[in-house]
Amino acid sequence: MSRGIPGNSTQKEMEEAANTFRLLIGDDSTEAGVIINRFSQNSHRYEEVLGRMNFTGHTQCAQSAADWFPRNRQDVYILDVAAGTGLCGDELRSHGFRRIDALEPSEQMLAEAKKKGIYGQHFNVVLGENNVDIESGTYDAVTISGLSIVVMKKLPRKAFEELIRIVKPGGYIINASYHNIFPEDGDPEAAIFRSNIKALGSQGKWTLVELRRFKDYVCGDDGAVSVHKVL
Ligand SMILES: C[S@@+](CC[C@H](N)C(=O)[O-])C[C@H]1O[C@@H](n2cnc3c(N)ncnc32)[C@H](O)[C@@H]1O
């Protein structure tokens, strides 16, 4: 991501960005609400910080959306979940997608996204145990780029059920994250995540159609994009 990022960062700028990045990421003991507040407090410099950390989740997520919708992208209706300041929305637009809504729990992050004018509707909503006030079968796809990893690892099954509900049967849920949450022998703290996505497969609610590993998700760590087809 080069948007708004000067080519040469000074050591001080890199250190500050790395400190803010660590704060935003949190650790396995950081509560979900605390993470969201941290994003709110740093919304004005989110893109600068993630740019300096070489984040690519948004480009990878949008690339997978483009791969799965090779035609008529202007008609494909997408909900960008954990939309943040709209980086993934920007990328989706660059692939020709035009009908994109945003779901994001941080008002301040959403306010940054609104300034770009790239989303139709802006839902200031947290994904979790709650019902999402969106009609069933509304979207052709959900994209999730870089949803806070601490939150992702502990997301209740209900959150995935809500995403499945609002996507049309035959549509896709496209999730870009760290690679190590996906394999069975990966991050032990992601066991709940793996068990939830597997259980929804066993229940016939969705099926995994792609798991694409890639290099340099953020700070040099590998990422992966999972694509589930809603049944
Ligand atoms: C690393 S940012 C990713 C933003 C954007 N998708 C991108 O690619 O730049 C993580 C986002 O996840 C959001 N988030 C945290 N918890 C969430 C939850 N439970 N439901 C939805 N979004 C959440 C944060 O507010 C933050 O905007």
The ligand as an ORCA input file, in Angstrom:
! r2SCAN-3c Opt
* xyz 0 1
  C      -6.811     -3.886     10.628
  S      -8.356     -3.035     10.475
  C      -8.870     -3.539      8.854
  C      -9.653     -2.465      8.157
  C      -9.867     -2.678      6.660
  N     -10.679     -3.849      6.385
  C      -8.563     -2.742      5.918
  O      -8.338     -3.711      5.173
  O      -7.763     -1.803      6.058
  C      -9.386     -3.963     11.559
  C     -10.803     -3.437     11.685
  O     -11.587     -4.419     12.357
  C     -12.576     -3.719     13.059
  N     -13.198     -4.607     14.047
  C     -12.759     -4.944     15.280
  N     -13.630     -5.752     15.884
  C     -14.663     -5.942     15.030
  C     -15.881     -6.658     15.093
  N     -16.215     -7.391     16.152
  N     -16.708     -6.611     14.027
  C     -16.384     -5.905     12.934
  N     -15.236     -5.202     12.812
  C     -14.389     -5.215     13.854
  C     -11.797     -2.559     13.670
  O     -12.646     -1.542     14.156
  C     -10.917     -2.148     12.508
  O     -11.484     -1.130     11.738
*
